[in-house]
Amino acid sequence: MSHKVVMFSSKAPGTGRPTKSTYMIDYASPAPLWERQADLIQTGSFYKAVVLPDGKVLVTSGKDGTRPLQNYEERNVLPVQMFDPVAGTITKLAKTTVSRGLHGNALLLPDASVMIMGDDRINLVPPGDRAYPPGDPDWGVANGQIFKPPYLFQNAEDEAERPAIVSAPDEISYRQQFDVKVDGSASRIKSVSIIRTDFDTHSLESGEKYVKLYFRVKGKPEDGVLRIDAPALVAQALQGHYMLFVIDDASVPSVAKHVRLKVDNQGRPFHFVDQQ
């Protein structure tokens, strides 16, 4: 069990200027402290962070205003980055030509892709710029892009075969178990998670929550049934609406099933059990 919070691009002490540093704290630790992780690839403000079904975090759309830069590509952090909270590393992914600022947004979609949108109305790409030499004034209109993370591909050209949720409950309750049927053998599934995608604005995504759930195969693997433990405590997962994902042994996520996490029939989110 962990209760990790990640902070991207913290401000420098004394100056208040943005940095490219990443910090993480685990409140389940006996002595929780902020610990430095790998740096982002570029100093910037207004980054958007999106937690993914495999527990990694997609980081996108920063603005670098730390020095008087003239180049569009230097003023805007165009590459998408991946943070791995287990290894503490940052990986550079694909690059866009569309900048997103304070009022931009990034949201995880049920198909495990990420929609990146908004706030490009005043950032045109001028002719001769390195990012897109021909220039394109149409980038100055409101637009959105769909980013497919690497886990959706088996190679550079072909998309991966995905596990599928055949059936799952619409509601789950604290400290209870529930069954999910998947297409094919249940032994292919290596992890199960629920993700709460709360509202986010001005690069504050404090409502997002990734919760990894304990599970085991129910019956014969070829039956395709998983027995899953719902969260035990509200501190692990707030009540509300989540996307339920299963991830296979190739690290490919399913399309999500919408579930609602609620209290039990007695109106109690959990109860205490005395143990000797």
Stockholm file with secondary structure:
# STOCKHOLM 1.0

chainA/1-276         MSHKVVMFSSKAPGTGRPTKSTYMIDYASPAPLWERQADLIQTGSFYKAVVLPDGKVLVTSGKDGTRPLQNYEERNVLPVQMFDPVAGTITKLAKTTVSRGLHGNALLLPDASVMIMGDDRINLVPPGDRAYPPGDPDWGVANGQIFKPPYLFQNAEDEAERPAIVSAPDEISYRQQFDVKVDGSASRIKSVSIIRTDFDTHSLESGEKYVKLYFRVKGKPEDGVLRIDAPALVAQALQGHYMLFVIDDASVPSVAKHVRLKVDNQGRPFHFVDQQ
#=GR chainA/1-276 SS CCCEEEEESCBCTTTCCBCSCEEEEETTSSSCCCEECCCCSSCCBSCEEEECTTSCEEEECEECCSSCCCCHHHHEECEEEEEETTTTEEEEEEECSCCCCTTCEEEECTTSCEEEECCCTTCCBCTTCSSSTTCBGGGGSCCEEEECCGGGBSSSSSBCCCCCEEECCSEEETTCEEEEEESSCGGGEEEEEEEECCCCBTTBCTTCEEEEECEEECSCGGGCEEEEECCSSTTTSCSEEEEEEEEETTSCBCCCEEEEEECCTTSCSCCCCCCC
#=GC SS_cons         CCCEEEEESCBCTTTCCBCSCEEEEETTSSSCCCEECCCCSSCCBSCEEEECTTSCEEEECEECCSSCCCCHHHHEECEEEEEETTTTEEEEEEECSCCCCTTCEEEECTTSCEEEECCCTTCCBCTTCSSSTTCBGGGGSCCEEEECCGGGBSSSSSBCCCCCEEECCSEEETTCEEEEEESSCGGGEEEEEEEECCCCBTTBCTTCEEEEECEEECSCGGGCEEEEECCSSTTTSCSEEEEEEEEETTSCBCCCEEEEEECCTTSCSCCCCCCC
//
